[in-house]
C-alpha cells in the first residue's frame, strides 16, 4: 500500500517517498564526496602546485577518519535514528566542501577533507541502510537493492559532470555547487524523513549484544574487510593490470568502462532473485565470483579477450557485495540492533578500502603484478572462508 501523506511506514508496508529521498541522497553524496576528486585533483594541482600525492593523501585521510567514526555514528543511529544523523551529515558535507573550495593553504584543505570524511560516515550507504531499516520490514532487502542501484550511477553521472564543471567554472565553483546540493537538496530531504527509530527507547549498548553475536560480527567484519581490500585494490590498479597483461588499449578501455554498468546490472539481478535466495547465500556466490574474476585476470595474458569476462564478473559481484553487506545483518540478527552492528561491521571495511590500493602498489613495486594478483586471490579466498564460517555459525544457533 502506497502512502503519500507521510514518510512513516508501518510494519511490512513501504512508502516510495522516503525510498526516493534516500536514493537521491546517495546519488548526490557518493558523487560529490567520493567520486568528484577523480576529476578535481588535476585542476587543484595545477592551481595550487600541491602534488597529486598530497592531494590524494588529504582525501584518503578523510576516508580513514570515516572508518574511525563509523562505530560512533552507528551507535548514534541506533539511539537517535537516521533523520538526525543524515540531515546533520548533509550540513557537515556542505560545510566541508565550502572549506575545501575556499582553501588557500593545505592545512585548511586537509581539515575540509577530514570533515568530509565524517560526513561520509553519516550520509553514505551504511547510514542510508540503517535509516531504511527503521522503515522497512519484509521489503527491506528490496529497498537496499533500489538504493544501491541508484547510487551505482553516481560515478556515471558525476565523473563527466565534474569534468565539465571544473573545465567551465573551475574546481572551486564546482565544489560550491556541490555544497549547495547538500544544503538545498539532501539536508531538507533527510530532515523530512521524520521516522522514530525502533531502538530509540532501548539505548542498547554494544556490550549488551550477546557474545555469540559479537563473535559472528567480528568474523563478518573480517570477511567484508578482506573483500573491501581486494576490490579497492583492483579498482585502483585495473588499468595497470590490463597493461601488464598486454591487453590492447581499445579492449582495455571497453572492459574498464563496463565495470560500472555491470555493478548496477548485478544489483538489478540480485533484486530480481531476492525473494528466492537468502542474503547469506548471495554473499557466498558473490565472493566466489570475485575469486573467479581474479583467475580470469591470470588467464588474460593468454587470452586477452577475457578482459571483458573479468569486467562482467568482477563488476557484477562487487555490486552485489554492497547489497549483502547491508542486508545480511537483518537476516542473521535481531533487527533492533541493526545500526549498532552495521557501524561495527563497516569500520574495518572502510580502513581496508583506504589501505588496499597503497599496500597493493607496494607489492607491485617490491615484486610484480603477478605477485599482487595472487596475493589478492588468496585474500578473497580467505574472505570467503571466514564468511562461510561466520554464516555457518549463525545457522547452527
Rosetta blueprint (number, residue, H / E / L):
1 X L
2 X L
3 X L
4 X L
5 X L
6 X L
7 X L
8 X L
9 X L
10 X L
11 X L
12 X L
13 X L
14 X L
15 X L
16 X H
17 X H
18 X H
19 X H
20 X H
21 X H
22 X H
23 X H
24 X H
25 X H
26 X H
27 X H
28 X H
29 X H
30 X H
31 X H
32 X H
33 X H
34 X H
35 X H
36 X L
37 X H
38 X H
39 X H
40 X H
41 X H
42 X H
43 X H
44 X H
45 X H
46 X H
47 X H
48 X H
49 X L
50 X L
51 X L
52 X H
53 X H
54 X H
55 X H
56 X H
57 X H
58 X H
59 X H
60 X H
61 X H
62 X H
63 X H
64 X H
65 X H
66 X H
67 X H
68 X H
69 X H
70 X H
71 X H
72 X H
73 X H
74 X H
75 X H
76 X H
77 X H
78 X H
79 X H
80 X H
81 X L
82 X H
83 X H
84 X H
85 X H
86 X H
87 X H
88 X H
89 X H
90 X H
91 X H
92 X H
93 X H
94 X H
95 X H
96 X H
97 X H
98 X H
99 X H
100 X H
101 X H
102 X L
103 X L
104 X L
105 X L
106 X H
107 X H
108 X H
109 X H
110 X H
111 X H
112 X H
113 X H
114 X H
115 X H
116 X H
117 X H
118 X H
119 X H
120 X H
121 X H
122 X H
123 X H
124 X L
125 X H
126 X H
127 X H
128 X H
129 X H
130 X H
131 X H
132 X H
133 X H
134 X H
135 X H
136 X L
137 X L
138 X L
139 X L
140 X H
141 X H
142 X H
143 X H
144 X H
145 X H
146 X H
147 X H
148 X H
149 X H
150 X H
151 X H
152 X L
153 X L
154 X H
155 X H
156 X H
157 X H
158 X H
159 X H
160 X H
161 X H
162 X H
163 X H
164 X H
165 X H
166 X H
167 X H
168 X H
169 X H
170 X L
171 X H
172 X H
173 X H
174 X H
175 X H
176 X H
177 X H
178 X H
179 X H
180 X H
181 X H
182 X H
183 X H
184 X H
185 X H
186 X H
187 X H
188 X H
189 X H
190 X H
191 X H
192 X L
193 X L
194 X L
195 X L
196 X L
197 X L
198 X L
199 X L
200 X L
201 X L
202 X L
203 X L
204 X L
205 X L
206 X H
207 X H
208 X H
209 X L
210 X L
211 X H
212 X H
213 X H
214 X H
215 X H
216 X H
217 X H
218 X H
219 X H
220 X H
221 X H
222 X H
223 X H
224 X H
225 X H
226 X H
227 X H
228 X H
229 X H
230 X H
231 X H
232 X H
233 X H
234 X H
235 X H
236 X H
237 X H
238 X H
239 X H
240 X H
241 X H
242 X H
243 X H
244 X H
245 X L
246 X L
247 X L
248 X L
249 X H
250 X H
251 X H
252 X H
253 X H
254 X H
255 X H
256 X H
257 X H
258 X H
259 X H
260 X H
261 X H
262 X H
263 X H
264 X H
265 X H
266 X H
267 X H
268 X H
269 X H
270 X H
271 X H
272 X H
273 X H
274 X L
275 X L
276 X L
277 X L
278 X L
279 X H
280 X H
281 X H
282 X H
283 X H
284 X H
285 X H
286 X H
287 X H
288 X H
289 X H
290 X H
291 X H
292 X H
293 X H
294 X H
295 X H
296 X H
297 X H
298 X H
299 X H
300 X H
301 X L
302 X L
303 X L
304 X L
305 X L
306 X H
307 X H
308 X H
309 X H
310 X H
311 X H
312 X H
313 X H
314 X H
315 X H
316 X H
317 X H
318 X H
319 X H
320 X H
321 X H
322 X H
323 X H
324 X H
325 X H
326 X H
327 X H
328 X H
329 X H
330 X H
331 X H
332 X H
333 X L
334 X L
335 X H
336 X H
337 X H
338 X H
339 X H
340 X H
341 X H
342 X H
343 X H
344 X H
345 X H
346 X H
347 X H
348 X H
349 X H
350 X H
351 X H
352 X H
353 X H
354 X H
355 X H
356 X H
357 X H
358 X H
359 X H
360 X H
361 X H
362 X H
363 X H
364 X H
365 X H
366 X H
367 X L
368 X L
369 X H
370 X H
371 X H
372 X H
373 X H
374 X H
375 X H
376 X H
377 X H
378 X H
379 X H
380 X H
381 X H
382 X H
383 X H
384 X H
385 X H
386 X H
387 X H
388 X H
389 X H
390 X H
391 X H
392 X H
393 X H
394 X H
395 X H
396 X H
397 X L
